[in-house]
Amino acid sequence: MECVLFEKYAGLKNNIAWKSLGNFPTPVRRLEKLGREIGYENIWIKEDNKSSEYYGGNKVRKLEFTLPDALRKKKKTIMTYGGIGTNHGLATVIHGSRLGLNTLLLLVEQPVTAHIQENLLLDRHFGAELCYAQNTTRAALRTIWYFLSKMGNVYYLPPGGSSVLGSLGFVAAAFELKRQIDAGEIPEPKYIFVALGSKGTMAGLLVGTRLAGLSSKVIGVRVAYLWLANEKATAKLANNVIHLMGRYDKSVPAIKFSEEDVQVLHDCCGGGYGVPTAEGREAIEILERAENMELDLTYTGKTFAALLNFVKTNKELNNAPILYWHTYNSVDLTTIIKQDHDYRKLPKAFHQFFKTNFIPSIE
């Protein structure tokens, strides 16, 4: 199996490391039952939740580029950070171990939910080295210390896996979508809704849709801090992706993105990263009832809530096709949690997050 991006731009193949970790293409389908319920019958889904039988979601596409780059550079440990319940961190632990890589997670505080407790237990189960950094400043200091102490054997991966290389995964994803459109599996979307956190998914889709010749408008729903997730920073990352591609393949057009090219919805984040919103909870209930699909409170619930509000408040859409890019893992790891849920095996700094058990399966 070859990366779809290399088929289009052969110059990338010999210069950029890549390894297949997921099951692509991921399916597309119309949300028929939801459409009947809300009266808008042209909402589609790109099911990246099914991207891997080990651990799915949007991180797999990014890790197909970043983890092989670490191997090429002969690194032994991936170091990354995020909230204590980071999906990116867990995905890195699981897929990194498949390639013989260790993972060090520097974790900062976020509101505690069942999902956060589950991810911490799974991080330890799959072999992560865990460090509680409290906040982003301490995480930065810890990063420097670990780089010095590990004697150059550490590969730093930004939060969300959203490096320039990681973003290439979603450039490729846009070409994958283009093939599905050409095959008649889905109409070309007028809008593509995606969560905007660490920016890599949206930046890659911005570049990919432009290069693939799609007219679809990518809409990012901000779910993280404004200083991290914004129009300027997303455009900068997209431009860095184009620059990297152009360095290795001269057929890549020298396009440039400005802040005006990046559409972000900022009013869905609520109280902050990881803080649930009433609209997000409602969206979760609606999609579970209509389609038997699971969303999460941090990313996808807020994103789908934004899509529902967009449809409700923009009557001029006239049933135009809208694509929701589902970035949440759907692999059920409940059995592991039931069998290995002693939080006291975690470093002591994390015990505070288990004062109250929120996980239904281990009550």
Phi, psi and omega in degrees: 000135181242148178296133181301332180291325180289333177292326180277320182234088186297335181295340180285331191300318185275355185242343182239125181289143179204145176214137180290122178239345187237182179252098183236148005284149173280151186293155168237144177201160177274138178275079189294313182294319176298316181302318179293325182289319185260354178080024176223104194258031179226038175262128183242163179228140171255112193271071175287352171299339181258026186284346179200146176279350178273308177193119187264205183097184186283344185291334184300317181300321180290319183293337177297339178257321187282318181295316175297329176295321176298318179296318179300325180272008175060037175272151182253336185231131172269127176246126178212171179214166181180193175292165183297342178250024186307124173290322178301317180298315180295318178300320180294318178300311186292310183283330175297319180295332177296334181256009179080020181258142173273157179229131175250121181251122172261116192244138179246158187292146171208164182304136185275128175227178176302318182298320180296314179297318179299314182295322177298316178297320180289323176306310181294318181302318184272006168100015180290147167271123188250134177227124178274112184260356177070302183215175186293328179295312178296325178298319179296318179294319177297323179301312180299315182298316181294322178301317181290320185282334183272002173055045173081005181269008184257137174251117182275128178242120182299162178307139180074002183068019189268058169276176176299317178297316180300323180296336177301333179300328180265348164294313177299323181298324179294322176292325175298316178297319179301319178297320180292325175294313180297330180277358179080016181282338183204143173288156177298123183291144171284323179226145173239119180262132180212148177293140177245106178239276180272000168089342188296322180294310182293318180299317179296319179292324176301312179293313185296316180297322179294314182291328181278355178080023178273144178266001182301139177265120179276126179244120178267134177255111185292126179237003184233185182299143182299324180295336180266314187250099181207172185296315184296314182293324180291318177297321179298316179296318178300319179293324177293326177295313178300318180299316179298314181297318181293334179294327185255345178217112186290349179280351177288121182294146182276067180275159182222137179255140174247173178303326182292341179276353186249116180258118182235135173263118188260352190262021182246000186281337180069225184283358178136183182299127177080356179272118182298151174240155178297321179295321177296317178298319180295318178298321178299315180295319182296312184288326177293319180291317186279320189237001183056042180243146183258132171246170176242164185284335187275316187245292194285329177298315179293322180294315181290328175298320178295320178297314180298319179292325179297315179295320183292323187263351180246080184295339183283359181298329175056043177061031177294147181293131179236133181250127172261121181268107187276116189253006187267140177292138178245005177288126183275112180252021183300321181301318179297316181297320178298323185275334187222073186239018178282101185294344180291348174283345176285158172307145189304329182299339182266353182297330182300336183275004180238021178300324173240128178279125179253357187272112184300325187289348181238021176287000000 
